[in-house]
Amino acid sequence: MMVPKRRPQKNQNAGKEASQPKFPSARYFQIHFQHMESQLDLTHRSLEALQQQMAELQARFGNAHTGPDFSKTEE
């Protein structure tokens, strides 16, 4: 009995994979970096605000509330 030879099946996804780029588009990176830049700017402004608040608190309270003095040892 003779078995007919099968034709090799074409991979239907092979053509789609070859046509798609391996890396995201330039627009993707533009949006990503714009978002990162806005987050960095927000973080920078928040840090400046916190530094200003700390300076105001230190000016207001002086050295009175700097914490316990551990330089003296108990005997």
C-alpha positions as CSV (number, residue, x, y, z in Angstrom):
1,M,0.0,0.0,0.0
2,M,1.4,3.3,-1.0
3,V,1.0,6.3,1.4
4,P,0.5,9.7,-0.4
5,K,3.1,12.3,0.5
6,R,1.8,15.3,2.4
7,R,2.4,18.7,1.2
8,P,4.2,20.9,3.8
9,Q,1.7,23.2,5.4
10,K,2.5,26.9,5.3
11,N,2.7,28.6,8.6
12,Q,0.1,31.3,8.4
13,N,1.6,33.3,11.3
14,A,5.1,33.3,9.7
15,G,4.1,36.0,7.2
16,K,2.4,38.2,9.9
17,E,5.4,37.9,12.2
18,A,7.8,38.9,9.5
19,S,5.7,42.0,8.6
20,Q,5.5,43.3,12.2
21,P,8.4,45.3,13.5
22,K,10.4,43.8,16.3
23,F,10.5,47.1,18.3
24,P,7.6,49.5,19.2
25,S,7.1,52.5,17.1
26,A,8.8,55.8,17.7
27,R,5.5,57.3,18.8
28,Y,5.4,54.7,21.7
29,F,8.8,55.9,22.9
30,Q,7.8,59.6,22.5
31,I,4.7,59.0,24.7
32,H,6.7,57.0,27.2
33,F,9.4,59.5,27.6
34,Q,6.9,62.4,27.8
35,H,5.2,60.6,30.7
36,M,8.6,59.9,32.4
37,E,9.6,63.6,32.0
38,S,6.3,64.8,33.5
39,Q,6.7,62.4,36.4
40,L,10.3,63.6,37.0
41,D,9.2,67.2,36.9
42,L,6.4,66.5,39.4
43,T,8.9,64.7,41.7
44,H,11.3,67.6,41.5
45,R,8.7,70.2,42.4
46,S,7.5,68.0,45.3
47,L,11.1,67.7,46.6
48,E,11.6,71.5,46.4
49,A,8.3,72.0,48.3
50,L,9.4,69.5,51.0
51,Q,12.8,71.2,51.3
52,Q,11.1,74.6,51.7
53,Q,8.8,73.2,54.4
54,M,11.8,71.7,56.2
55,A,13.7,75.0,56.1
56,E,10.6,76.8,57.5
57,L,10.2,74.3,60.3
58,Q,13.9,74.5,61.2
59,A,13.7,78.3,61.3
60,R,10.6,78.2,63.4
61,F,11.7,75.6,66.0
62,G,15.5,76.2,65.8
63,N,17.7,73.6,67.4
64,A,15.2,73.0,70.3
65,H,13.6,70.0,68.5
66,T,16.6,68.4,66.8
67,G,16.1,65.2,68.8
68,P,17.7,63.7,72.0
69,D,21.3,64.4,72.8
70,F,23.1,61.1,72.8
71,S,26.5,62.7,73.3
72,K,26.2,62.4,77.1
73,T,26.6,59.0,78.4
74,E,24.9,57.8,81.6
75,E,27.0,56.4,84.3
